[in-house]
Amino acid sequence: MRNVARLLAAALVLAAGCEKEVPDSPLEWTSESGGPLASASAPVKKATAKPATTAAPVEEKKGYARLDRATFNKMAQRLNQPLYWAQDENKDGTVDPSEVRSLLFYPTEGKWASGGKFTDDFAATYEKMVTASKAPEPTGADGARQKLLLAELDAAGSVLVDTSTKGWSEEDMKLLKHMITTAHLIDDLHAKQLGLDKVADKIAKDPASQSVFRRDWSVRCKTPRFEKTQACSAAPGMDDAPVDVWPADMQKDKGFCKKLEESKNKKDLTTPFSVVVDEGGKLTAKGYDKVYGDGMKKVADELKATAADVTDPKEAPLADYLNAAAKAFETNKWEPADEKWAKMNARNSKWYVRVAPDEVYWEPCSLKAGFHLTFARINTSSLDLQDKLTPLQQEIEDELAKLIGDPYKSRKVTFHLPDFIDIVLNAGDDRDAIGATVGQSLPNWGPVANEGRGRTVAMTNLYSDPDSLIVRRQKAAALLTADAMKDYVDEGGPGLLGTVLHEATHNLGPAHEYKYKGKKDDEAFGGDLASMMEELKAQSGAYYYLYLVQEKGVIKEEDIRRTLVDNLVWGLGHISRGMYTDSGQRKAYSQLAAIQVGYLMDEGVFVWDPKATPAAKGSTDKGAFKIDYSKARDAITKMMKLVATIKTKNDKAGALELADKYVEEKSSNVPQATIRERLLRFPQPNFVYAISE
């Protein structure tokens, strides 16, 4: 399972110095200003205009200095151009050829610089961006929709994942080329799963509509600010496309997922690697290979070609997996490929590749696996932590079993602790409109999962860029008191530790294919509630196991405080995104965050003081969180026992009771409206990808 968009920095990036480099500024960054921060400059919004009589004359900028970095990247996204100003390296306020990147996964490819000079295409595009930056608000019959789409694009600023190929071998470059080709094929498959191929010709031709459709994987807007705004659509007058894995007519009923639970052939219909079709009034599940066979065959052929080009004997495990994955894409039988994949690790390959249908959160019922590709380089800094934590695996399983009590019995566990990976590119279900997966334990089904032989990873190069670090600190300061912020740090250790413990807990207690009275969790709870409860269990472990690893000398007391603050900030971020999608599907991370924050508020660990002033410089807001560390361990232990026991007994009533108490805003003690209002002042992150030399 994955921990989507957990806001962490890379473990080795010490960013405390980044903030010191930020010049003082009287301006604040809000969602209206759009785009990521401009290099090391402070967040900005429109300043209040001074009277004309006192305004100093301003010389109009010329050439390629007419757009600051934030506006440059915002206009590129609005115009659906694969162009990004990575950083202002020489701090001269002018974009230079070495500072731009051509982005992947756009409908066009950009050649922006050659021989140290800008191309004609760049010059023409820059002029379009300047014109767009000065354009008045859209008007006319379609003006209101266009205005919403521009606001939707601005509500998620582009964040660059930039991979340098300097020093790569010829074989490395061949692998990269194959992975980019595979990524496009996986994108095509996932687009079919989402039903996007059936509506692509209905998307309006203007750049904003095309950009929203590309970025959001949807006709409808997907940022928290606009996902429930019916008129925010890339196709005038059109609602979202029905996903392809369930009959379209069936999806007209918003409650169809719950009705599936009462179906006589529920077990057949809810298998993860199948599409349900309506054949004369009878629902039948057909394997992915029967429905998406042509596209899967293309992936298989490309994976075989990739394996053939992996000739380094040290990369034999990778070649074996690629061949096995190719076979899986031909047969829809994934377990043999999982076996080969589980044999790869940070010690026998420098690459991380996962290509398969895996996660289920993308579709309304959270039951069908989405096609995805993760391609990354191994970051060997994980090995030291693995060496410290691996001997504790059985002990932490035994500890949890003792806490839960009957009917759960401790079992032998031998799972892989997280490898650290630096993402090169994501495709399909991995490339989210908002945020990105930063921790993942796979596979979700089959012997490899059930026997604890799967792989767990933490993506260490996401959210580690200076822009993201600055924004995250500002978000934290908007809701925490100055005293609480003393334990907030910019380096990635606390967030990364939380991710490691979260992913490890997926393999502990009632995990994977655990059954109680003959039922697995999705059969007992239903798809989206089961997903939420599994992630709640894992994130509760991210709190609970802190104290055990401290006792074993792996971390110090200050690490516990820092990780608790980091977990709280992560939770507040997800709460700000709302509890349900527009279609009524539970947002797993938002709901688990509301439950944990609300529960620990009841226990006096997280304390909301409505009269306190947040730590943000110059803030006029009232209300902020304090933390009482003295109550944390006992409260967290109680929370872990409650959540794990509900999971163990498939206690759907208990799960719904938790959700009703803390998730539903009318009954929740969590100040959800305030959290939303403050954090949605900032754009959400949308990751974009580039390869540079």
Residue pairs with C-beta under 8 A, 6 or more apart in sequence:
1 359
1 440
1 441
1 444
1 506
1 531
1 534
1 535
1 538
2 359
2 361
2 437
2 439
2 440
2 441
3 437
3 438
3 439
3 440
3 499
3 502
3 503
3 535
3 538
3 539
3 589
4 361
4 432
4 435
4 436
4 437
4 438
4 589
5 432
5 434
5 435
5 436
5 437
5 438
5 573
5 574
5 589
5 685
6 438
6 439
6 495
6 498
6 499
6 502
6 570
7 463
7 468
7 472
7 495
7 569
7 570
7 573
8 438
8 458
8 460
8 462
8 463
8 464
8 492
8 495
8 496
8 498
8 499
8 566
8 570
9 15
9 463
9 464
9 468
9 469
9 490
9 491
9 492
9 495
9 496
10 379
10 422
10 460
10 461
10 464
10 492
10 496
11 381
11 420
11 460
11 491
11 492
11 493
11 496
12 381
12 460
12 492
13 464
13 469
13 491
13 492
14 490
14 491
15 464
15 466
15 469
15 490
15 491
16 489
16 490
16 491
18 40
18 466
18 469
18 470
18 490
19 469
19 470
19 473
19 490
21 40
22 40
22 41
22 42
22 470
23 40
23 41
23 42
24 42
25 41
25 42
25 43
25 44
26 47
27 42
27 43
27 44
27 45
27 47
28 43
28 44
28 45
28 618
28 681
29 37
29 42
29 43
29 44
29 45
29 471
29 474
29 681
29 682
30 43
30 45
30 681
30 682
31 154
31 155
31 225
31 680
31 681
31 682
31 683
32 45
32 46
32 154
33 43
33 44
33 45
33 46
33 70
33 154
34 70
34 74
34 153
34 154
34 155
34 157
34 683
35 70
35 71
35 73
35 74
35 77
35 154
35 157
35 158
35 683
36 70
36 73
36 157
36 158
36 159
36 467
36 468
36 471
36 683
36 685
37 43
37 69
37 70
37 466
37 467
37 470
37 471
38 44
38 68
38 69
38 70
38 88
39 69
39 87
39 88
39 91
40 91
40 466
41 68
41 69
43 470
43 471
43 474
43 682
44 70
49 55
60 66
61 93
63 94
64 94
64 95
64 96
64 118
64 126
65 92
65 93
65 94
65 95
66 130
67 75
67 95
67 126
67 129
67 130
67 133
68 93
69 85
69 87
69 88
69 95
70 157
71 133
72 85
72 95
72 129
73 84
73 85
73 157
73 158
74 153
74 154
74 157
75 129
75 130
75 132
75 133
76 82
76 83
76 84
76 125
76 129
76 158
77 153
77 158
77 211
77 215
78 132
78 150
78 153
78 154
78 207
78 208
78 211
79 125
79 128
79 129
79 132
79 207
79 211
80 106
80 107
80 207
80 208
80 210
80 211
80 214
81 106
81 108
81 110
81 125
81 129
82 102
82 103
82 104
82 106
82 108
82 109
82 110
83 100
83 101
83 102
83 103
83 110
83 112
83 122
83 125
84 100
84 101
84 103
84 158
84 160
84 688
84 690
85 95
85 99
85 100
86 99
86 100
86 101
86 160
86 162
86 690
87 99
88 94
88 95
88 99
89 96
89 98
89 99
90 96
95 126
97 112
97 113
97 116
97 117
97 118
98 113
98 116
100 112
100 113
100 122
101 160
101 162
101 690
101 692
102 109
102 110
102 111
102 112
102 690
103 110
103 688
103 689
103 690
104 180
104 183
104 425
104 688
104 689
104 690
104 691
105 183
105 184
105 187
105 214
105 427
105 431
105 688
105 689
106 214
107 210
107 214
110 121
110 122
110 125
111 119
111 121
112 118
112 119
112 121
112 122
112 125
113 119
113 122
118 126
137 143
137 147
138 144
138 146
138 147
138 150
142 204
142 236
144 231
145 231
145 232
145 233
145 236
146 206
146 208
148 221
148 226
148 229
148 231
148 232
149 208
149 209
149 211
149 212
149 221
149 232
149 234
150 208
151 225
151 226
152 212
152 216
152 221
152 222
152 223
152 225
152 226
152 232
153 208
153 211
153 212
153 215
154 683
155 223
155 224
155 225
155 226
155 680
155 683
155 684
156 215
156 223
156 433
156 434
156 683
156 684
156 685
156 686
157 683
157 684
157 685
157 686
158 686
158 687
158 688
159 463
159 465
159 467
159 468
159 685
159 686
159 687
159 688
160 465
160 687
160 688
160 689
160 690
161 423
161 424
161 425
161 461
161 462
161 687
161 688
161 689
161 690
162 690
162 691
162 692
163 422
163 424
163 425
163 689
163 690
163 691
163 692
164 692
164 693
165 172
165 173
165 176
165 691
165 692
165 693
166 693
168 176
171 309
171 310
171 311
171 312
174 309
175 306
175 309
175 310
175 351
176 424
176 691
178 302
178 305
178 306
178 309
179 306
179 353
179 373
179 375
179 424
179 425
180 425
180 691
181 302
182 299
182 302
182 303
182 306
182 355
182 373
182 427
183 373
183 375
183 425
183 426
183 427
183 428
184 427
185 295
185 298
185 299
185 302
186 299
186 355
186 371
186 372
186 373
186 427
186 428
187 427
187 428
187 431
188 295
189 292
189 295
189 296
189 299
189 371
189 428
190 217
190 362
190 370
190 371
190 372
190 427
190 428
190 429
191 197
191 217
192 244
192 292
192 295
193 243
193 244
193 245
193 292
193 362
193 363
193 368
193 370
193 371
194 217
194 218
194 241
194 243
194 244
194 362
195 241
195 242
195 243
195 244
195 248
196 213
196 217
196 218
196 241
198 241
198 244
199 219
199 235
199 238
199 241
200 213
202 219
202 235
202 238
203 209
203 210
203 213
203 219
203 234
203 235
204 210
204 234
204 235
204 236
209 234
209 235
210 234
212 218
212 221
212 234
213 219
213 234
215 433
215 686
216 222
216 234
216 433
217 431
217 433
218 234
218 240
218 241
218 433
219 233
219 234
219 235
219 238
219 239
219 240
219 241
220 227
220 232
220 233
220 234
220 239
220 240
220 582
221 227
221 229
221 232
221 233
222 433
222 434
223 433
223 434
223 684
224 434
224 576
224 577
224 578
224 676
224 680
224 684
225 680
226 232
227 578
227 581
227 582
228 578
228 582
230 239
233 239
240 582
240 583
242 248
242 251
243 251
243 362
243 363
243 364
244 275
244 291
245 274
245 275
245 276
245 363
245 368
246 256
246 276
246 363
246 364
246 365
247 276
247 277
247 278
247 283
249 278
250 256
250 276
250 278
250 283
251 364
253 259
254 583
254 584
255 584
256 364
256 365
257 364
257 365
257 367
257 526
257 527
257 528
257 585
258 526
260 266
260 269
260 270
260 365
260 367
261 526
263 269
263 283
265 283
266 523
267 523
268 285
269 276
269 283
269 285
270 365
270 367
270 522
270 523
270 527
271 285
272 357
272 360
272 367
272 368
272 369
272 444
272 445
273 287
273 288
273 332
273 334
273 357
273 368
273 369
274 285
274 286
274 287
274 288
274 368
275 285
275 286
275 287
275 288
275 290
275 291
275 292
275 368
276 283
276 284
276 285
276 286
277 283
277 284
277 285
277 286
277 291
278 284
287 332
288 296
288 332
288 357
289 296
289 330
289 331
289 332
290 332
296 329
296 330
296 332
297 329
297 330
299 326
299 329
299 355
300 326
300 327
300 329
300 330
301 326
303 322
303 323
303 325
303 326
303 329
303 355
304 322
304 323
304 326
306 322
307 319
307 322
307 323
307 326
310 318
310 319
310 322
314 348
314 349
315 349
315 350
315 351
317 340
317 343
317 344
317 348
317 349
318 344
318 349
318 351
318 353
320 340
320 343
321 337
321 340
321 341
321 343
321 344
321 353
322 353
323 340
324 336
324 337
324 339
324 340
324 341
325 337
325 340
325 341
325 355
325 356
327 333
327 336
327 337
328 334
328 336
328 337
328 356
334 356
334 357
334 443
334 445
334 446
335 446
335 447
335 448
337 356
338 356
338 443
338 446
338 447
338 448
338 449
338 454
339 447
339 448
341 354
341 443
341 448
341 455
342 416
342 448
342 453
342 454
342 455
344 352
344 455
345 416
345 419
345 455
346 378
346 379
346 380
346 382
346 383
346 386
346 419
346 420
347 383
349 378
350 377
350 378
351 375
351 376
351 377
351 378
352 374
352 375
352 376
352 377
352 378
352 419
352 421
352 457
353 373
353 374
353 375
353 376
354 372
354 373
354 374
354 442
354 455
355 372
355 373
355 374
356 369
356 371
356 372
356 442
356 443
357 369
357 370
357 371
357 372
358 369
358 370
358 372
358 429
358 442
358 443
358 444
359 369
359 370
359 372
359 429
359 444
360 366
360 367
360 368
360 369
360 370
360 444
360 527
360 531
361 370
361 531
361 588
362 370
362 429
363 370
364 528
364 581
364 583
364 584
364 585
365 527
365 528
365 585
366 522
366 527
366 528
366 530
366 531
366 585
366 586
366 588
367 522
367 527
369 444
370 428
370 429
371 428
371 429
372 426
372 427
372 428
372 429
372 430
373 425
373 426
373 427
373 428
373 430
374 421
374 423
374 426
374 430
374 437
374 440
375 423
375 424
375 425
375 426
375 427
376 421
376 422
376 423
376 424
376 457
376 459
377 421
377 422
377 424
378 419
378 420
378 421
378 422
379 419
379 420
379 421
379 422
379 460
379 461
380 420
381 420
381 460
382 417
382 418
382 419
382 420
382 458
385 417
385 418
385 500
386 417
386 418
386 419
388 554
389 417
389 500
389 504
389 549
389 554
390 417
392 548
392 549
392 552
392 554
393 413
393 414
393 415
393 417
393 504
394 412
394 413
395 548
396 504
396 508
396 545
396 548
397 410
397 411
397 413
397 508
397 509
398 410
399 548
400 410
400 508
400 509
400 541
400 544
400 640
400 644
401 408
401 409
401 410
401 411
401 509
402 410
403 637
403 640
403 641
403 644
404 509
404 641
404 644
404 645
404 648
405 645
407 516
407 648
407 649
408 509
408 510
408 644
408 648
412 452
413 452
413 507
413 508
414 451
414 452
414 453
415 441
415 452
415 453
415 454
415 456
415 504
415 507
416 453
416 454
416 455
416 456
417 456
417 500
417 504
418 439
418 456
418 457
418 458
418 499
418 500
418 503
418 504
419 455
419 456
419 457
419 458
420 457
420 458
420 460
420 496
421 457
421 458
421 459
421 460
422 459
422 460
422 461
423 436
423 459
423 461
423 462
424 689
424 691
425 689
426 436
426 437
426 687
426 689
430 436
430 437
431 687
432 687
433 686
434 577
434 684
434 685
434 686
435 684
435 685
435 687
436 459
436 462
436 685
436 687
437 459
438 458
438 459
438 462
438 463
438 499
439 456
439 457
439 458
439 459
439 499
439 500
439 502
439 503
440 456
440 457
440 459
440 503
441 454
441 455
441 456
441 503
441 506
441 507
442 449
442 454
442 455
442 456
443 449
443 454
444 512
445 512
445 513
446 513
447 453
448 454
449 512
449 513
450 512
450 513
452 507
452 511
454 507
456 503
456 504
456 506
456 507
457 503
458 496
458 499
458 500
458 503
460 492
460 496
462 687
463 469
463 472
463 495
463 685
464 492
468 685
469 490
471 682
472 490
472 569
473 488
473 490
474 616
474 682
475 569
475 572
475 573
475 678
475 679
475 682
476 485
476 488
476 565
476 569
476 615
477 485
477 614
477 615
477 616
477 617
477 619
478 614
478 616
478 619
478 621
478 678
478 679
478 681
479 569
479 572
479 614
479 624
479 625
479 674
479 675
479 678
479 679
480 488
480 565
480 568
480 569
480 614
480 615
480 624
480 625
481 609
481 612
481 613
481 614
481 615
481 624
481 625
481 626
482 615
483 626
484 565
484 615
484 624
484 625
484 626
484 627
485 565
485 615
487 558
487 561
487 562
487 564
487 565
487 627
488 562
488 565
488 566
488 569
489 562
493 559
493 562
494 559
494 562
494 563
494 565
494 566
495 563
495 566
495 570
497 546
497 555
497 559
497 563
498 542
498 563
498 566
498 567
498 570
499 542
501 541
501 542
501 545
501 546
501 549
502 538
502 539
502 541
502 542
503 538
504 541
504 545
505 537
505 538
505 539
505 540
505 541
505 542
505 544
505 545
506 512
506 534
506 537
506 538
508 541
509 537
509 644
509 647
509 648
510 516
510 521
510 537
510 644
510 647
510 648
513 520
514 520
514 521
514 648
516 524
516 648
516 649
516 650
517 650
519 650
521 530
521 533
521 534
521 647
521 650
522 530
522 531
524 530
524 650
524 652
525 533
525 650
525 652
525 655
526 652
528 585
528 586
528 588
529 586
529 652
529 655
529 656
529 659
531 586
531 588
532 586
532 588
532 591
532 592
532 655
532 659
533 643
533 646
533 647
533 655
534 647
535 588
535 589
535 592
536 591
536 592
536 595
536 596
536 643
537 643
537 644
537 647
539 567
539 592
539 593
539 596
540 596
540 636
540 639
540 640
540 643
540 644
541 640
542 563
542 567
543 564
543 567
543 596
543 636
543 639
543 640
544 636
544 637
544 639
544 640
546 555
546 559
546 560
546 563
546 564
546 636
547 560
547 633
547 636
549 555
550 556
550 557
550 559
550 560
560 629
560 632
561 627
561 629
564 627
564 629
564 632
565 627
567 596
568 597
568 606
568 625
568 627
570 593
571 593
571 594
571 596
571 597
572 593
572 597
572 625
572 675
572 679
573 593
573 679
574 587
574 589
574 590
574 592
574 593
575 590
575 593
575 594
575 597
575 670
575 672
575 675
575 676
576 675
576 676
576 678
576 679
576 680
577 587
577 590
577 684
578 587
578 590
578 676
579 586
579 587
579 590
579 591
579 594
579 663
579 664
579 665
579 672
580 586
580 587
581 587
586 659
591 659
591 663
594 662
594 663
594 668
594 670
594 672
595 658
595 659
595 662
595 663
596 639
597 606
597 662
597 670
598 661
598 662
598 668
598 669
598 670
599 635
599 639
599 658
599 662
600 606
600 632
600 635
600 636
600 639
601 607
601 608
601 669
601 670
602 669
603 631
603 634
603 635
603 638
603 639
604 628
604 631
604 635
605 627
605 628
605 629
605 631
605 632
605 635
605 636
606 625
606 626
606 627
607 625
607 626
607 627
607 628
608 623
608 624
608 625
608 669
608 671
609 623
609 624
609 625
609 626
610 622
610 623
611 622
611 623
612 622
612 623
612 624
612 626
613 619
613 621
613 622
613 624
614 621
614 623
614 624
614 678
615 624
621 678
623 671
623 674
642 654
642 658
643 658
645 651
645 654
646 654
646 655
646 658
660 667
661 667
661 668
662 668
662 669
662 670
665 672
665 673
